Amino acid sequence: MRNVVVVVQDGAEPFGLGSMCEVWAEPYHPDDDNPVFDFKVATPRPGRVRGASGFDLHVEHGLDVVAEADLVCVCPKRDYLDPSPEVAAVVRAAYDRGATIFAHCTAAFVLGEAGLLDGRRCTTHWRHVDALAERYPEAKVDADVLYVHDGPVVTGAGSAAGLDAALHLLRETFGAATAATTARRMVVPPHRDGGQAQFIAHAVPDCDAETLGPLLTWIVEHLGEDLDVETLARRALMSPRTFARRFRAETGATPHAWVTRQRVLRAEQLLERSDKPVEWIATEVGFGNAATLRHHFSRVRGVSPQQYRRQFAC
């Protein structure tokens, strides 16, 4: 993945475009050793593109540059119920030749128009999931996730979930270390699980004694220990039932799912940056043995720890 094209249209959402630029258009930083992409913004008719927030864009490239793209990102727009047949056709052609297709928020409607959501899991902003499902009944619309990666198609929920989906794709392609350095540069969390609910009752601050923030930090620093609900509830001075309910309200995930995801993320880092045996890594991150690590790692990443290390080891 080296050539990235973002398609914008009249009514382009500035955050939707900006989030793609933050991930895919950044120049090289020696401290990060980040990948650099041949990045272009394209539109059906080059020139002035009306913006959605009081300013317009000047776009030099037409849709012909999409033919060169390894990754095609479709930017959300205001008039989403009127998807461009021209853009849908270009996106479909890119998909047919093997490009990865990315759309978040209302841009998912373009993918539906292109026929790329038929029989495929997908998502969009929670305000629009019913409209997407009604308009494209063959699509398997999931309203309760931040993003979905189904084959060569990635769909994200609204606004910040576009960043989450893009970081996920970056992680899948270049490894956890690259995604983490990109997230650090943008000053955002390095990973939010795609299966996390779109609705989170409370943000989790870095350090507030009245929230679970300090406990989450402690968990990440003690992944090798016993972290079952009863143990964590005692540390949080709550009953197990109250703790489990509060944890899901603040993080959007169950304690077990959240801890498992953190252990997999830590295993990714150790597989990339060390030559320690898989059995040692399994113990270090709290899975106890290599078989359990392989089970959870393969379920989350789709490859075994050994395959992941061969692909992403520094």
C-alpha positions, 0 to 999 in steps of 0.5 A: 500500500503506497498510493492513496487517493481520497475522493471528495465531492461538494459538501465534503465534511472537513473532519472526514477529509482532515482525518484521512490527511492526518493518517495518509498524507503525513511527511516522513519523520525520522524519529517515527520512521513512518511510511510515506504515501503517494497521496492525492485528493480527487474529485469528479470535476477538478477545481472548486469543491464546495465545503460544508463548513463555511470554506471551499476546497481547490482540488487539482486531480480528477477521478482518473487518478483513482486508477493508480490507487492501492487504497481509495478513501471516500470522504463523507459529505452532507448530501449523503442520500444523493451518492454520485453514480460517477464516484460509485462506478470509479470506486467499484472499478478500483475494488474490482482490480483489487484496491482496498476501499475505505469509507467512514460516516456517510461515505458508506452510502457511496459503497452501497451505491457501488454494490460493495455492501451487498452481503457484507458487514459494514457500519456508519454513523449511528444516526444513519444506520437505519437509512443505510440498512433501508436503502441497501437491504442486502448490506449487513449493517452493524450499528454497535461497532466503531468500524468493520473490516470485511475483506478489502472493504473498511467502513467506519462510524462517524467522526473520530471513528474514521481515525480508529478505522484508519489506524486499524488499517495502518496496523493491519498493513504495517504493524502495531509499532507504526500505528502506535507512533502515528497515533502518538503524533496525532495525540489520540489513543493508539487503539480502540477495538472495532467491536467497541460500542459507538455509544460510550456513556463517559469518556475515560480521563487519564487520571481521575480518582472517581473514574476507572482511568487509573485502574485501566492504566494499572491493568496495562502495566500488570497484564501478566497478573490475574485480571479477572472481574473479581480481582479488578472489582476489589481493586476498584472497591466495587462489587463484581456486578457494579464493576462490570456495569461501570466498566462497560459504561466507561469503555464500551467493552466487557472487562474480559474483552478489554483485557484480552485486547490489551494482552494481544496488543502487548503481544504484538509489540513484543513479537515486533520488537523482541526475539523472545519465544512465543511461550515467554511472550504468552506468560509475559502478557498474561495468557499463561501458555502459547496455545492460549496466546495463539487462540486469542491472537489468531482470533483477533489478527487472523494470523498466528503469532509466528506469522505476525512476527515474520511479517512485522518483526523489526 
